[in-house]
Amino acid sequence: MELYQANQQWSTRPADEKFRTLEEMYAATKAYAAQARTRTVPWNALRVEANGDNLAVTRGADPATLTHYAFGQLASRVGAPASYLRLLPATLAAQNLNHGLKEKADSTEAQLLFHQNGGLVLRAATSEKYERIWNHEVIARLIDLSQSRGLEPARQTMNWSGEPMSQRQIDEAQRSLYASDHDMFAFLMSAQTTLVDPKGAALRRGVIAVNSEVGDKRLSLMGFLFREICANHIIWGAREIASIDLVHVGKIRERWSDATARVRRYFDGAASLDEASFVQTLVKIGDTKDEVLDTLFGRKIATRKLLAASYDAVVEEQDGDPRTVWGFAQGMTRHSQMIPFADERTEIDRAAGRLLALTF
């Protein structure tokens, strides 16, 4: 099985979001967090005004320009289509948002994340239930894990053509660590091969960690065995895939500590991320689409309509077989990303988490 998550990062991230070492990545994300501050205010106290072609929060909080993502969060909160509002002049977009904030947003509290970058910027507007884990906190755990378990940033291990690579290609191929003001992605692998499969192929252990400080992604860890990584960071021959996905609510810090302990055991030689209750994410749920939907609906994962949409959203060459736990969970994630409302996306992500926790 091939995994394409690292390839997507490699092919789409700008140069200033790519890092060579975890230490460089930690320093950058730590400095960014040091320039951030938070404030909690009622949703219906917020007001937005046009500032040239941009929008800024001007009441209920310190005046701050909205980032693209924070704009989408405000639009989602009031039930307005962000894609449409972005086509309007700034004054009209502000009027629509203010109407929604006044009429539709309740008095529950918004958690606002600001960043000082020349001027004040609003990076995120999340609900009072949101529990933030900073990217630098995740990276600090990865540094500890890499030092204690012999890990290194993932790199190319094969070359299809057999031709030597240019220095630029080598530099690009060695970068598997990414971070921005929006999210982070880190792909680590064991420095040495650790297992040999029945056909004699040498295997390494790998782990991918993902997080977002602004509420866009769950905190997730995925562990797997793999055979090779090519120059564009497609992971070949992946197997024994297991994942831990944490929603940024409740006691996420306790669950995050438990998750990192599982990963340590995984790199000590366990077959999964959780020896006590291994989730075989490649187990087949059913032989046909109807069997899969019937099984998951019977297990109360989600409505049949949502399950059908998630099944149809699977891109098999990237996500795997939609009849498996892993493939179907990826379909739920893809479907979630097409939903404009944050609350609905969160519910779908939670349903995907429940699916990964089931045994079949």
Disulfide bonds with the S-S distance in Angstrom:
none
